[in-house]
Amino acid sequence: MKSIYKYLLWAALVLSVLSAYFYFAGQYAIFGPLLVFFFLALAIGVRGYDNVKGFSFAFIIFAAVALAMNYPNVFVSWGDFQLKSLIVPLLQIIMFGMGTAMSIKDFGAVVKNPKAVFIGLACQFTIMPIIGAILVFLFKFPPEIAAGVILIGSSPSGLASNVMAYIGKANLALSVTLTTVATLLAPFVTPILMKMLGDQLVPIDLWGMMWSITKITILPIVAGLVFNKLFHGKTEWLDKAMPLVSMAGIALIITVITAAGRDNLLAMGALLVLVGLIHNLSGYFLGYWGCRLFKLDEKSCRTIAFEVGMQNAGLASGLATEMGKVATLGLAPAVFGPMMNITGSSLATWWRDKPIKEKDKDVEKKE
């Protein structure tokens, strides 16, 4: 079985060379499909190796983006049906799945370690929106695309941060709690941040955004919690299916947004990638060292670094759709989302092999 993964990685290498050749030769009709197959071969190939299999989902996303960039019309509409209308329902399904995997016990870390929870939330809802606002000012993006950068910076952390916390030997219970509480606070905090930082770029309907976040996140999560309470232990098939449904949903959302904003992405995609990388890495760095200043233990610092650096790109995409600006406001979430998976997986893999110092273990036990 291992040999199959090895052959796929060799195939990916060959496809990368061919893709580069046809790109520089100007034969884009051949380059596009080759690029898609390159990312797919890479996505499956890395799954055979523990050190890098965490990158698999990110490569699948890149394959989806490549597909949307080369065949945008397929993902914009089917007859009279606009595919962007799927974004909000897909997000609601993903949030429902999050709710089915939760219980009241998941909020226990708030009581056990309130200092870490408070610091994590404070870092998340200050560092990222402020950095986003500074970056769009420095790089002088068009107003609606700039507002998209601020929007994803003002969004709560996503479910991917929990996976990275697990891989990186961080505090998984704290990660789940921070993601949950941040998501529940989002209907109030995110619109206020957008009103303060983004209203001069695009008109922000404060109450409308609050309702949009509530119906995208809070109501499905509550429904999932109720479902879990009533049917706990009776729907194992759902527990197994929801992660796959979530990944497929996120991939489809990013594909639709990429197709809708293809022209804008071609015009400034490289700049958005650069800004996204700065934004993302700044979140990890300031999240981690900000917690160090408050003398939190190593596991909590790692956890909060992921929570600060990895936002819920899906929610930001849903809000852009609700505002009727998916091709502009939705671009930053579409670009930042795959990138966060790559950088998050890299950081988690590095931390996984970096032992926790004894003094940090002692601090953790005391807390």
C-alpha positions as CSV (number, residue, x, y, z in Angstrom):
1,M,0.0,0.0,0.0
2,K,2.9,2.3,0.8
3,S,4.2,2.0,-2.7
4,I,0.9,3.5,-4.1
5,Y,1.5,6.7,-2.1
6,K,5.1,6.8,-3.3
7,Y,4.0,6.4,-7.0
8,L,1.5,9.2,-6.6
9,L,4.1,11.5,-5.2
10,W,6.4,10.7,-8.2
11,A,3.4,11.4,-10.4
12,A,2.9,14.7,-8.7
13,L,6.5,15.6,-9.4
14,V,6.1,14.8,-13.1
15,L,2.8,16.7,-13.3
16,S,4.5,19.7,-11.6
17,V,7.2,19.8,-14.3
18,L,4.7,19.4,-17.1
19,S,2.4,22.1,-15.6
20,A,5.3,24.5,-15.4
21,Y,6.3,23.7,-19.0
22,F,2.8,24.3,-20.5
23,Y,2.3,27.4,-18.4
24,F,5.5,29.1,-19.7
25,A,4.7,27.9,-23.2
26,G,1.4,29.7,-22.9
27,Q,-0.7,26.6,-23.4
28,Y,-3.2,27.3,-20.6
29,A,-5.8,24.8,-21.8
30,I,-3.4,22.0,-21.0
31,F,-1.8,23.7,-18.0
32,G,-5.1,23.9,-16.1
33,P,-6.1,20.2,-16.0
34,L,-2.5,19.2,-15.2
35,L,-2.4,21.6,-12.2
36,V,-5.6,20.0,-10.9
37,F,-4.3,16.5,-11.2
38,F,-1.0,17.6,-9.6
39,F,-2.7,18.8,-6.5
40,L,-4.9,15.7,-6.3
41,A,-1.9,13.3,-6.7
42,L,-0.2,15.3,-4.0
43,A,-3.2,15.3,-1.7
44,I,-3.5,11.5,-1.8
45,G,0.2,10.8,-1.9
46,V,1.0,12.7,1.3
47,R,-1.5,10.6,3.2
48,G,0.9,7.7,3.3
49,Y,3.4,9.6,5.5
50,D,2.5,10.7,9.0
51,N,4.7,13.7,9.0
52,V,3.0,15.4,6.1
53,K,-0.5,13.8,5.8
54,G,-2.0,16.8,7.6
55,F,-1.4,18.8,4.4
56,S,-3.8,16.5,2.4
57,F,-7.0,18.6,2.9
58,A,-5.2,21.8,2.0
59,F,-4.0,20.2,-1.3
60,I,-7.5,19.1,-2.1
61,I,-8.6,22.7,-1.6
62,F,-5.9,23.9,-3.9
63,A,-7.1,21.4,-6.5
64,A,-10.6,22.8,-6.1
65,V,-9.3,26.3,-6.5
66,A,-7.4,25.4,-9.7
67,L,-10.5,23.7,-11.1
68,A,-12.6,26.8,-10.4
69,M,-10.0,29.1,-11.9
70,N,-9.9,27.1,-15.1
71,Y,-13.6,26.3,-15.5
72,P,-15.4,29.1,-13.6
73,N,-18.7,28.8,-15.5
74,V,-19.2,25.3,-14.2
75,F,-19.2,26.6,-10.6
76,V,-21.1,29.9,-11.1
77,S,-24.5,28.6,-12.2
78,W,-26.3,25.5,-13.5
79,G,-29.0,26.9,-15.8
80,D,-31.0,29.4,-13.7
81,F,-29.6,28.1,-10.4
82,Q,-26.8,30.2,-8.8
83,L,-24.4,27.9,-7.0
84,K,-23.5,30.7,-4.5
85,S,-27.0,30.1,-3.0
86,L,-25.5,26.8,-1.6
87,I,-23.0,28.6,0.6
88,V,-25.2,29.5,3.6
89,P,-27.0,26.1,3.7
90,L,-23.7,24.3,3.6
91,L,-22.3,26.4,6.4
92,Q,-25.4,25.7,8.5
93,I,-24.9,21.9,7.9
94,I,-21.3,22.3,9.0
95,M,-22.3,24.2,12.1
96,F,-25.0,21.6,12.9
97,G,-22.3,18.9,12.7
98,M,-20.2,21.0,15.2
99,G,-23.2,21.1,17.5
100,T,-23.8,17.3,17.4
101,A,-20.2,16.8,18.5
102,M,-20.6,19.1,21.5
103,S,-22.1,18.9,24.9
104,I,-22.3,21.2,28.0
105,K,-19.1,19.5,29.2
106,D,-17.1,21.3,26.4
107,F,-17.6,24.5,28.3
108,G,-15.8,23.1,31.4
109,A,-12.5,24.7,30.4
110,V,-14.1,28.1,31.0
111,V,-14.5,27.3,34.6
112,K,-11.3,25.3,35.0
113,N,-9.0,27.8,33.2
114,P,-10.9,31.2,32.9
115,K,-7.6,33.1,32.5
116,A,-6.6,31.3,29.4
117,V,-10.0,31.5,27.9
118,F,-10.3,35.2,28.5
119,I,-6.8,35.9,27.1
120,G,-7.4,33.7,24.1
121,L,-10.7,35.5,23.2
122,A,-9.2,39.0,23.8
123,C,-6.2,38.2,21.5
124,Q,-8.4,36.7,18.8
125,F,-10.8,39.6,18.6
126,T,-8.1,42.3,18.8
127,I,-5.0,41.1,17.1
128,M,-6.5,39.8,13.8
129,P,-9.0,42.6,12.9
130,I,-6.4,45.3,13.8
131,I,-3.7,43.6,11.7
132,G,-6.2,43.2,8.8
133,A,-7.1,46.9,8.9
134,I,-3.4,47.9,9.0
135,L,-2.6,45.6,6.0
136,V,-5.4,46.9,3.7
137,F,-4.3,50.4,4.5
138,L,-0.7,49.7,3.6
139,F,-1.4,47.7,0.5
140,K,-4.3,50.0,-0.7
141,F,-6.7,47.3,-1.8
142,P,-10.0,48.3,-3.5
143,P,-12.7,49.0,-0.8
144,E,-14.7,45.8,-1.1
145,I,-11.7,43.5,-1.2
146,A,-10.1,45.4,1.7
147,A,-13.3,44.9,3.7
148,G,-13.1,41.2,3.0
149,V,-9.6,41.1,4.7
150,I,-11.0,42.9,7.7
151,L,-14.0,40.6,7.7
152,I,-12.0,37.4,8.0
153,G,-9.8,39.0,10.6
154,S,-13.0,39.8,12.6
155,S,-14.4,36.3,12.4
156,P,-14.0,33.7,15.1
157,S,-11.6,30.8,14.9
158,G,-12.6,27.8,12.8
159,L,-12.8,24.1,13.4
160,A,-9.5,23.5,11.7
161,S,-7.7,25.1,14.7
162,N,-9.0,22.2,16.9
163,V,-7.3,19.7,14.5
164,M,-4.1,21.7,14.6
165,A,-4.1,21.9,18.4
166,Y,-4.5,18.1,18.5
167,I,-1.6,17.5,16.0
168,G,0.6,20.1,17.7
169,K,0.2,18.6,21.2
170,A,-1.6,21.7,22.4
171,N,-4.5,21.9,24.9
172,L,-7.3,20.4,22.8
173,A,-10.0,21.0,25.5
174,L,-9.1,24.7,25.6
175,S,-9.0,24.8,21.8
176,V,-12.6,23.4,21.5
177,T,-13.8,25.8,24.3
178,L,-12.2,28.8,22.6
179,T,-13.7,27.9,19.2
180,T,-17.1,27.3,20.7
181,V,-17.2,30.5,22.8
182,A,-15.8,32.7,20.0
183,T,-18.4,31.3,17.7
184,L,-21.2,32.1,20.2
185,L,-19.8,35.6,20.7
186,A,-19.4,36.2,16.9
187,P,-23.0,37.5,16.3
188,F,-22.2,40.4,18.6
189,V,-18.4,41.0,18.3
190,T,-17.9,40.5,14.5
191,P,-20.5,43.0,13.4
192,I,-19.2,45.6,15.9
193,L,-15.7,45.2,14.7
194,M,-16.8,45.4,11.1
195,K,-18.8,48.6,11.9
196,M,-15.7,50.1,13.5
197,L,-13.1,49.1,11.0
198,G,-14.9,48.4,7.7
199,D,-17.9,50.8,7.6
200,Q,-15.8,53.3,5.7
201,L,-15.1,50.7,3.0
202,V,-18.5,49.2,2.5
203,P,-21.9,50.0,4.3
204,I,-22.3,47.7,7.3
205,D,-25.8,46.8,8.4
206,L,-25.0,46.0,12.1
207,W,-28.3,44.3,13.0
208,G,-28.5,42.5,9.6
209,M,-25.0,41.1,10.1
210,M,-25.9,40.0,13.7
211,W,-28.9,38.1,12.3
212,S,-26.9,36.6,9.5
213,I,-24.2,35.2,11.9
214,T,-27.0,34.0,14.2
215,K,-28.8,32.0,11.6
216,I,-25.5,30.7,10.1
217,T,-23.9,29.6,13.3
218,I,-25.9,29.9,16.5
219,L,-29.2,28.3,15.4
220,P,-27.6,25.3,13.7
221,I,-25.2,24.7,16.7
222,V,-28.1,24.8,19.2
223,A,-30.0,22.4,16.9
224,G,-27.0,20.1,17.0
225,L,-26.7,20.3,20.7
226,V,-30.3,19.4,21.1
227,F,-29.9,16.5,18.6
228,N,-26.9,15.3,20.6
229,K,-28.8,15.4,23.9
230,L,-31.7,13.5,22.5
231,F,-29.9,10.9,20.4
232,H,-26.4,10.7,22.0
233,G,-24.8,7.3,21.2
234,K,-27.6,6.3,18.7
235,T,-26.2,7.9,15.6
236,E,-22.6,6.8,15.2
237,W,-23.0,7.0,11.4
238,L,-23.6,10.7,11.8
239,D,-20.5,11.2,13.9
240,K,-18.4,9.5,11.3
241,A,-20.1,11.3,8.3
242,M,-20.0,14.9,9.6
243,P,-16.2,15.5,9.3
244,L,-16.3,14.3,5.7
245,V,-19.4,16.4,5.0
246,S,-17.7,19.4,6.5
247,M,-14.6,19.0,4.4
248,A,-16.6,18.5,1.3
249,G,-18.8,21.5,2.1
250,I,-15.8,23.8,2.8
251,A,-14.1,22.6,-0.5
252,L,-17.3,23.4,-2.5
253,I,-17.7,26.8,-0.8
254,I,-14.2,27.9,-1.7
255,T,-14.6,26.6,-5.2
256,V,-17.8,28.6,-5.8
257,I,-16.3,31.8,-4.3
258,T,-13.2,31.3,-6.4
259,A,-15.2,30.9,-9.6
260,A,-17.4,33.9,-8.8
261,G,-14.3,36.2,-8.1
262,R,-12.0,34.7,-10.8
263,D,-11.4,38.0,-12.6
264,N,-10.6,39.9,-9.4
265,L,-8.4,37.0,-8.2
266,L,-6.4,37.1,-11.4
267,A,-5.9,40.8,-11.0
268,M,-4.6,40.7,-7.4
269,G,-4.3,37.1,-6.4
270,A,-0.6,37.3,-5.7
271,L,-1.0,40.4,-3.5
272,L,-3.8,38.7,-1.6
273,V,-1.6,35.7,-1.0
274,L,1.1,37.9,0.4
275,V,-1.2,39.8,2.7
276,G,-2.9,36.5,3.8
277,L,0.5,35.0,4.7
278,I,1.5,38.1,6.7
279,H,-1.9,38.2,8.4
280,N,-1.8,34.5,9.2
281,L,1.7,34.3,10.5
282,S,1.3,37.5,12.6
283,G,-1.6,35.8,14.3
284,Y,0.5,32.7,15.3
285,F,3.4,34.9,16.4
286,L,1.5,37.5,18.4
287,G,-1.0,34.9,19.8
288,Y,1.8,32.7,21.1
289,W,4.1,35.4,22.5
290,G,1.2,37.5,23.8
291,C,0.2,34.5,26.0
292,R,3.9,34.1,27.0
293,L,3.8,37.6,28.4
294,F,0.8,36.6,30.5
295,K,2.8,33.5,31.7
296,L,0.5,30.9,30.4
297,D,1.8,27.3,30.0
298,E,3.3,26.1,26.7
299,K,0.2,24.0,25.7
300,S,-2.1,27.0,26.2
301,C,0.2,29.3,24.3
302,R,0.3,26.9,21.4
303,T,-3.5,26.5,21.5
304,I,-4.2,30.3,21.5
305,A,-1.6,30.7,18.7
306,F,-3.8,28.4,16.5
307,E,-7.0,30.1,17.7
308,V,-5.8,33.5,16.9
309,G,-4.1,32.7,13.6
310,M,-6.8,30.5,12.1
311,Q,-10.2,32.2,11.4
312,N,-13.4,30.7,10.2
313,A,-13.1,31.4,6.5
314,G,-16.4,29.6,5.8
315,L,-18.3,32.0,8.1
316,A,-16.7,35.0,6.4
317,S,-17.6,33.6,3.0
318,G,-21.2,33.2,4.2
319,L,-21.4,36.8,5.4
320,A,-20.0,38.0,2.1
321,T,-22.7,36.0,0.3
322,E,-25.4,37.4,2.6
323,M,-24.1,40.9,1.8
324,G,-24.4,40.2,-2.0
325,K,-20.6,40.7,-2.5
326,V,-19.2,37.2,-2.7
327,A,-17.0,38.0,-5.7
328,T,-15.2,40.8,-3.8
329,L,-15.7,40.5,0.0
330,G,-15.5,36.7,-0.4
331,L,-12.1,36.7,-2.1
332,A,-10.0,37.1,1.1
333,P,-11.7,34.2,2.8
334,A,-11.2,32.1,-0.3
335,V,-7.5,32.8,-0.4
336,F,-6.8,32.9,3.3
337,G,-8.7,29.6,4.0
338,P,-6.4,27.1,2.1
339,M,-3.3,29.1,3.3
340,M,-4.3,28.7,6.9
341,N,-4.5,25.0,6.5
342,I,-1.0,24.8,5.0
343,T,0.7,27.1,7.6
344,G,-1.3,25.6,10.5
345,S,-0.3,22.0,9.5
346,S,3.3,23.1,9.2
347,L,3.3,24.7,12.6
348,A,1.4,21.8,14.2
349,T,3.9,19.3,12.7
350,W,6.9,21.3,14.0
351,W,5.4,21.6,17.5
352,R,4.5,17.9,17.6
353,D,8.2,17.0,17.6
354,K,9.1,19.8,20.0
355,P,8.8,18.5,23.6
356,I,7.0,20.5,26.4
357,K,9.5,21.7,29.0
358,E,9.1,20.5,32.5
359,K,8.5,23.9,34.0
360,D,5.6,24.3,31.5
361,K,4.1,21.0,32.6
362,D,4.3,22.1,36.2
363,V,2.5,25.4,35.4
364,E,-0.2,23.4,33.5
365,K,-0.8,21.1,36.5
366,K,-1.2,24.1,38.8
367,E,-3.8,25.6,36.5
